[in-house]
Amino acid sequence: MTPLRPIRFRRSRTAKTVESLTDVLSALTVERQELRASDAGSVKLERNRLAIARAQWELSYALIERHAPAEAVAQSAA
């Protein structure tokens, strides 16, 4: 197993909607429950956890873009 290192998420090139990201999170959550129920290995669980964290990160930025003034979005990107 490779050592854990800090993860740096980057925004996707294609902007996803809040709704689509919510759907992705729902699917990943169901997948995680299934992995736990089937006693999946730690590697599969970790990959799923990282996918959930990335989707949550993207969702937070999508929500900021939707609800924050344009100036705040520009400053957060800098």
Contacts in CASP RR format, 6 or more apart in sequence:
PFRMAT RR
TARGET T0000
AUTHOR 0000-0000-0000
METHOD contacts of the structure
MODEL  1
MTPLRPIRFRRSRTAKTVESLTDVLSALTVERQELRASDAGSVKLERNRL
AIARAQWELSYALIERHAPAEAVAQSAA
1 43 0 8 1.000
7 50 0 8 1.000
7 53 0 8 1.000
9 53 0 8 1.000
9 54 0 8 1.000
9 57 0 8 1.000
9 58 0 8 1.000
11 58 0 8 1.000
11 61 0 8 1.000
12 58 0 8 1.000
15 62 0 8 1.000
15 65 0 8 1.000
16 24 0 8 1.000
16 58 0 8 1.000
16 62 0 8 1.000
17 62 0 8 1.000
18 59 0 8 1.000
18 62 0 8 1.000
18 63 0 8 1.000
18 66 0 8 1.000
21 55 0 8 1.000
21 58 0 8 1.000
21 59 0 8 1.000
21 62 0 8 1.000
22 59 0 8 1.000
24 55 0 8 1.000
25 52 0 8 1.000
25 55 0 8 1.000
25 56 0 8 1.000
25 59 0 8 1.000
28 48 0 8 1.000
28 51 0 8 1.000
28 52 0 8 1.000
28 55 0 8 1.000
29 52 0 8 1.000
31 48 0 8 1.000
32 45 0 8 1.000
32 48 0 8 1.000
32 49 0 8 1.000
32 52 0 8 1.000
35 41 0 8 1.000
35 44 0 8 1.000
35 45 0 8 1.000
35 48 0 8 1.000
36 45 0 8 1.000
64 72 0 8 1.000
64 73 0 8 1.000
64 76 0 8 1.000
65 73 0 8 1.000
68 76 0 8 1.000
END
